[in-house]
């Protein structure tokens, strides 16, 4: 009994799987350590089998040297695409860091080994909320769809032009900081006005020692006004998904 194996199909599927694995390890929400590595590997294998008919068209078997070069290239492509998605969604985590800083929660930092986030309460809370909103809104499916479409623009044997990703990286970092300020902006303004009010109260009545009650007052204001930020998070996460898909399209 002879079993015919299409090596071109096997090689192209393997290259696609390498890009998938590199992407899933870095890009949220799939990078969350609460998902075992074997689940990520199984998902990558399943996705590579799905895109196999697309990536195997026109593919010819490569020698050892070119195949290893294509393997490394796909690893870099998947890692870069995943990093761009990670960079976009870091805006939510950075916004939580700003809230912790201006609200007085920064001293209570802790490291979350599941999400690999080192921050105070709002940093970790907003990160978890963003992940939950990604799954509930179907953003994870959109990100996977964007990853699958990259195989049309950049085949498994294609080499990435690093000039465009470098420029997009600089723009992505600046947009991340801008988005974090926009998300936490209303609460930062309120906390700044609270500090100004306490300063004026100290000037008017120094004997009251207004800054002694500044810390509990800022904590109270943060907890009361933070609801406005959380109400805006679903729309923010939807916008971040569009930004991530746009960056993935530009890179590929």
N, C-alpha and C positions, 0 to 999 in steps of 0.2 A: 504494500500500500504506500503510494507516494503522496506526500502532503506538500502542496505548493504554497510557498510563503512569499508574499509580495514585500520584498525588502524595502522598496520605495515607500510603501504605505507605513511599514513599521518605523522607518527612520523619521519620516515626517511627523508621525504621531508622537514619537519620542521627543523630537525637538519642540513640538507644540506643548507637550507636557512639562518640559523644563521651563518654558516661559510661564505656564500656568502656576507651577509650584513657586517660582520666584515672586510672582505677583501676589499669590495668596498669603505668603509668609509675611509680606510687608504691608499690604494695603488693608485698611479697615473696611468693613468690620471683621474680615476673615483673619486678620492678624491677632485677634484677641486670644490669649493663651488659655482661655477657658475651653476652646475647641482643641481637642487632641491633635497632634501632628498626623496621626494616621488618618483622621477624618479629612484633614486638609489634603493629604496625599491621595486619598480615595476620590475626593472631589476633583483634584487636578487630573487624575487618570480618566474619570468620567467625562470631564470637559474636553480632554484631548481626543477621546474617542468620538465625541460629538462633532468636533471640528476637523476630524481626520479626512472626510471626503473633500473638504474645502482646501486643506493645506496640501493634500497629496496630488492635486491636479497640477500637472506640469512638473512635478518633482522627479528628479532622477537620482539614483543612488550615488553617494559621494564616497571618495576614498577616505582612509582613516584620518589623514591630516585635515582636509577640508571639513570633514564631519565634526571633528573635535573643535575646530574653529567656529563652526556654526553652533555647536552646543554652548560654547562660552558666550557667543553673541546673543543667543536666546536668553541665557541667564541674565546678561546685562540689560537686555530689553525689558524682560519681566520685572527685574528689580527697579529699573528706572520708572516704569509705568506705575508700579506699586508705590514708589516713593512720592510721586506726584499726587496720587490719591491721599496718601498719608499727610502730605504737606497741606493739602486743601482742608482736611478735617482737623488739622492741628489748630485751626482758628478757633474752634469751639473750646478746646482745652486751654488755649492761651487766654480766651475771654474769661474762663473760670479762674485762671491765675490772676488776672487783673482784679476780679471781684474779691478774691482772697486778700490781695495786697491792700486794696483801699478799704476793705471792710474789717480788717484786723484779724483775719483767720490765718495769715501766713505763718504764724508761729507753730501751728498744729499740722505740720507737714508729715506725710507718711508715704511709703512706697507701696504701690499696688502691684504685686508680682504677676497678676493676671493680665492687666492692661499695660504693664511696664510704665506706669505714670507715677511720677514723683511730685506730689502736690498736696495742697490742703483740701478741705471739704468740697468747695465748689469746683475745683479743678477736676477732681475725680467724679463728682456727681454729674457735671455737664458732659464729661467724656462718656459715661455710661448711658446718659439720656440720648446722646447723639447716636451711639451704637444701637440702642433700642429703636429709635426713630428710623434708622436706616432699614432695619428689618421690617418694621410695621408698615412703612410707606412703600416698600418694594424697591428701595434704593439699591439694595444689594444685587437684585436682578438687573437693574440698569447698568451697574458697574460691570457685572459679568458680561452683559451684552456688549458694552463698549470694549472690553478686552477681546471678545471674539471678533469684533469688527476690525481690530488692529491687524489680524492676519490677512485681511484683504489689502490693506495699505502697505504692510510690511511683511512679506512672506518669511517663512522659517529660514530661508537661506539668505535673507536680506541683511545688510549691514546698516547699523544705525548711524546717521549723521549727527555728530555730537555738537555741531554749531548751533542748531536750533534748540535742542534741549538745554544747553547752557544758558541761552537767553531766556528761555521759559522758566528755568529754575530761579533766576534772579527776579523775574516778574512774579513768580508764584510765591516767593518768600515775602515780597513787599505786599502782595495782595492778602497773604495770610495775616500779617500784622494789622493791615487796614481793616480786615473783616473782624478780627478780634476786638479792636477798638470800637467798631460799629455795634457789635453784639452787646458788649458790656458798657457802651457809652452812656445810656440813660442812668444806670446805677452809679457809675463813676461821677457823673455830674451831681447827682443827689448827695452822694457822700462828700464831695468837695464842698457843696453848699453847707452841709452839716458842719464841716470843719470851720468854714468861714463864720457860721453863726456862733459856734463855740468860742472862736477867737474874739468876736465882737462882744460876746457876753463876758468874757474875761476882762476885756478892757473897761466895760461899763461897771461891772461888779467884781473886782478882783477877789474879794473875800469869799465868793461862792466856789472858787476853784473849779471852774466849769470843766476843765480838761480831766478832772478826776472821774467825771461821769461820761467822758467822751467815748471810752471803749464800749461800755454796755449800750450807749445810745447808737453808735455806729453799727453794732451787731444787730440791734433791733431794726434799724432802718434797712440794713442789708436783707434781713429775712422778710421784711414787709414788701420791699420793692423788687426782690429777686423774682417774684411771681410774674412780673411783666416780661422779664428776660426769658423765662421758661415758656411763656405763651407764644413768644416769637420764634422759639427754636424749631418747630416743624417747618415753617416757611424758610428759615435759615438753612436747615439741613437739605431741603429740596433745592435751594439755590446752590449749595456747595456740591451737590451731586452733579448739577449741570456744569459747574466750573471744572470738576474733576474729569467729566467726559470731554469737555473742551480741551483740557490739557493733554489727555490721552490721544485725542485726535490730532493735535498739533505735533506731538512727538512721533506718532506713527505715520 
